[in-house]
Amino acid sequence: MQILFQVDLRGLDYFAELGQTLDEACVAEAAGEPDVAEFARGLVAGTLEQRAGIDQRLQAVTRNWDLRRMANVDRNVLRMAVYELTYGRDVPPKVAINEAIELAKKYSTANSGGFVNGILDRVRLDLEQERRAAAAPAGSGAVAPRAAAAGGAADSDRADSGGVDSGSVDSADTGA
């Protein structure tokens, strides 16, 4: 998370300023634990590689909240978690969401846990719907993903909560 935070603030020149590659930075942050370093490297590299698409997905569910106005920690916790939800098949969605909530609570503001929870639950629901639609046979009448649908109740439900659906994952559901 610290590496994503620094890259967000300083750009990709951060590694040159640090005098390390991404791999070396992950090893340094992992304090000599090779498995942790490898996991971190994959998560950070993947999040950075997919950042534009991740940001588009976040902006779609936070229409009334510009990503640049979010707390830097919140923005990067969300990016990392969206990467895990979208591309990480080895981490259950509720575990990825819970980890993100805990990071936000620990390193950001008092309200960040709930904010991150609501956004990530909306992303999770949209991803589930997209995956169901993609798996449905052609011509089966599958419903289009909510993120891509224009108008409707889902949009009005989120409008009052800053773009976050009020039906977010309850902390009891995530073990928080």
ABEGO torsion letter per residue (X at the ends): XAAAAAAAAAEAAAAAAAGBBAAAAAAAAAGGBAAAAAAAAAAAAAAAAAAAAAAAAAAAAAAABBAAABBAAAAAAAAAAAAAAAABAABBAAAAAAAAAAAAAAABBAAAAAAAAAAAAAAAAAAAAAAAAAABBBGAGBBBBAAABBEEAAAAAAAAAGGBBAABBBAAAAGX
